[in-house]
Amino acid sequence: MSINKKLIFAALTGIVFGVSSCQKFLNVNTNPNIAQTATIQTLLPAAQLLVGTSLGVDLEIDGSFFAQYWTQSPGASQYHNLDQYSPGQDGFSTPWTNLYAAQENFFQLYKLADSVKAPNYMAISLLMQAYTFQLITDGWGNVPCSQALKGQYADGHLVNPSYDAQLQVYDTILSYIAQANALINPSSLTPTGDDLIYGGKMSNWQAFANTLELKAYIRISQINSGMAQAGITALYATNPTFIAPGQEAFIAYGFGAANENPLYAEMVGLSFTQNLVASNTCLDTMIAENDPRINIFYEPLTQGQNNFVGLPQGLYGIAYTGYSYPSVFVAGDSYNTQPWGTYRSGNAPVNFMTSSESLFLQAEAAARGWTGRSNDDTLFFEAISASFGYYSNQFLAQSGTSGATQYANYIAGNSYWTQYPTTGTFAQKQQYIITQKYFSMCGNQGFEAWTEWRRTGYPNWFVISESSILGGTPGALYTTGTPYPRRFTYPSSESTVNANFPGLQPITSQVWWDVL
């Protein structure tokens, strides 16, 4: 769903506000009163916008640096600390604040929707809370969950929420999904334009719920395979629908200052400085693969030509001679130097979950033998096809060739990572599935790509940043045990305002499901 200015103005009436990346942050335990003018129609888009801002700016930048899609341009300095693996204790304070602000709005939305007997709004609230709590716990590990969002006196005035273990947070996520499934009722009041993701189409939200449940179980599959297998087996017994091509969960943005892509808005706030350039880690592999999506995710030095040039991760202390930028299709070009048709960085979408991600999750579940279906190879290729299809209009604007044609040419080229090991071991299959998922998420789901690397170790060609201050050999291939970012650090303010703060965690410490 696209955003219009009137809706943004309405959405910002009476909400718990988040912050931009350049502003001071609010603590999640400070819970302003919801204004009396808040309605379910204003709370829903307000909360979705807060999640979209976190996904599109902080989580995209942080994730795309740690997933080695992007690195710092030698011509600027905004993100040196990310390449150094030293963001500071408050380097992740902004997304922490915005995501919890979103959760407060979803929580209040649920209560208000309950009071006016609007079960579909309640269902969407629960699904968005589940989705957002997964972002939070996957980023920070143990986090306030069961006692969070209750700072107002009407909700119990719990201003020192306990930090729940990740297993407990995942139990809550799965519980919210189950509750949402019971509430979805297409014949009841549904959102329209106030639902920025699906426009109130509840069949899409049902597919979102099933995909999110599958994603949650796959995430914990390395640490608790019994729980994951039982959950996925039970899910498939319901004959579920999953997010399919045309059902992608995203927020679309426009051209005006009030509704432009949040990453582009961030770059405008930094005086259009081009901080982001292509990392060789991903770029060189896509070049070797002859992957046409390189034209979607990166810009060549000369528009319309094939001269892509990346930078070794973290090697920003050199003379700037020109490098490939992230493209306008992923909002990475601050000056829109290479626009195509009507596509600009300002109107690039922010992805929540895509059909290609959905199909890769299904492929992994099938490869594990947990679905009762031996179709992991089919799902693998459908997932790659969906990635091309999602950008079909962009391919057409750029080359006059559809995504389907580009996909067919890519598969016909028989590149290494298209040769799926149909008769191979699960470990071999998983490597191909996650590696192709990595390509599909380049610059558009950076946090998820980094998260999947932490879970699986794939792709297995990450390098140590040239500017890392954590140790290891700069530029060398990452090996198990080498210091590398594996979580976000808690805001320092939590140690002063929350009596239940568990203590600071270094960026190198692993979260519960990260067992590699």
C-alpha positions, 0 to 999 in steps of 0.5 A: 500500500502506498502512503499519502500525506493526509494519512501520515498527518492523521497517523501522527495524531495522538501516537507514542512517537519514535525518533529519527536516527539523528535525534536523541532517543526516548527510553522505552519505559517512558510511556506518554499518554495516548491522546484522546483523539487516537482511533484504530484508523490512526494507531495502525498506520502510525505503528506500521510507519515506526516499524517501517522506519526502523527496518528501512533505516537503522536495521537496513544500514546496520544489517547491510554492513554486517551482511557485507552488502554495503560498506563506508564510502571513502568520500564520507565518514558517517558509518566508520564505526560499523565497519570498525565493529565499534558502534558504541554502546548507544549505536543501536538506541534509535531502533530500540526506541522506535520498535518499542514505540511501535509496540506501544501503539500496537498494544493500544490499538489492540485494546481500542479495537477490542473495545469497539469490537474490531477483531481484524484490527486486533488480529493485525495488531497481534501479528505486528507485535509478533513480527516486531518482537522477533526483530527486537529479540533477534537483534538484542537477545533477551528483552522486555516482553511479558512486562513490556508496554505496561508503563501507563497506570491503566496498564499496571504502571510497570516501569521496570520490565523484566528481560525475558529469555529468548525462548520465552519471547518466541513462545509469546510470538507464537502465542500472538500468531495463534491468537491472531488466527482465531480473530481473523474474520473477513466479514468483520470490519477491516482496514482499508487505506489505513493498513499501509501493508495490505490495505485490509486484505485479510487473506494476505494477513492470513498468509503473513501469519503462517509465513511468520510462524514458519519463520519463527520455527525455522529460526529456532531450528538449530537450537531446539529442533524438536520444538521447531519440527513439531511446530512446522509439522502441526502448521502444515497439517492445517494446509496453510497458505504462505506469502506468494508472489503478489502478496509481499508485505511492504510499505510503498513510499512516494516522492514528497518529503512527507512520504519518501523512503526513510533511508532516503530521508536519512540521506537528505538529512545528511545533506545528500552525502553518499555514505553507502557504496558496494562491498566487494563481498557481495558484489564480486560474487554476483559478478562471478555468478553473472547474476542479473540482479546486480543491476537491481541492487547496485549501480554501475559507474556508468548508467547502462554499462556493466562496469561495477566497482566495489570496495573491500569491506571497511577499506575506507582509508583510501583515495576516493576514485568512484565506486558503485552505489546501492541503487535507487531501487533499494533507496541507496543513491542519495543523489538519484544519479541513475534514475530509471523511469519513475524510480527514485530512491525516495519511492523505494519500498521497505520490505517486511516479508517477501514471497521469495523469503517465504519460498526459501523458508518453505524450501528449508522446511521441506529439505529438513523433511518436516513438511511431508513434501519432497519438493525442496528443489522446486521451492528453491527455484520458485524462490529465486524466480519470485525474487526476479519477479518482485523486481520485474517492473524495475527490470523492464524500466532498466532493460526492457526485459521482464524479470521472468526473462532475466530469471530464465537467462540466469538459470540457463547460465548454470551458475554455481549457486543455481546448481541445487543439490537435489540428492545432496545432504541437508547441509548442502541443500541449506547452504544453497538455500541460504546463499540464494536467499542472501542474494535476494535480500541484497540491500532490501532486507539487510537485517534478515540476511545478517540474522540468517548468517548468524543462524546458519553461517551462510554465505561462508565467504564473509571477510573481516573488515579492513578496519575492524578493531576487534581482532582477526586478520583484516580482509581474511575470510571469517572463521568460527571464533573470530570476533564479529558483530553477532548482536545489537548492544543495549542502550546505556540508558537501560542501566539507569532507568530499568532496575531489572537491566541484566547488564551490558552485552558486547557486540560479539556475544551470541544470542540464544539461537546463534549456536555456530 
